[in-house]
Amino acid sequence: MAGEDGEREVPDELSELNRELAEVERRVERRIDPGGIAFGATLAMLVLMVTLVLPWTGDALGWEILAGSRTFGVLPRLFTFTSLGFGLVVGSLALATRWWALALLTAVGCGI
């Protein structure tokens, strides 16, 4: 049963178990556990949604800038799309799926 380098051969049952454990390890490595921070992130998303009904520029409300009914140039509109797209949509997906990639994309997108 000893191989050329002195190691014992692994039975088929154990090699199958090893493959299963490696697959579970890969799935776990891609996930995050936000814990108590999830409540803070959810609260921040709620505040972001509430800000849409507040005045942003002069007397123009956030949802008016988002809809394009009030125009103040490209920057306020870009801000509304990136803040809602990354902060709300991608952030919600990151909390729901608990994937590192989406959490990182949320952080980078909100940083823009």
Stockholm file with secondary structure:
# STOCKHOLM 1.0

chainA/1-112         MAGEDGEREVPDELSELNRELAEVERRVERRIDPGGIAFGATLAMLVLMVTLVLPWTGDALGWEILAGSRTFGVLPRLFTFTSLGFGLVVGSLALATRWWALALLTAVGCGI
#=GR chainA/1-112 SS CBCTTSCBCCCHHHHHHHHHHHHHHHHHHTBCCCTTHHHHHHHHHHHHHHGGGSEEETTEEHHHHHHTSSCCCHHHHHHHHHHHIIIIIIHHHHHHHCBHHHHHHHHHHHHC
#=GC SS_cons         CBCTTSCBCCCHHHHHHHHHHHHHHHHHHTBCCCTTHHHHHHHHHHHHHHGGGSEEETTEEHHHHHHTSSCCCHHHHHHHHHHHIIIIIIHHHHHHHCBHHHHHHHHHHHHC
//
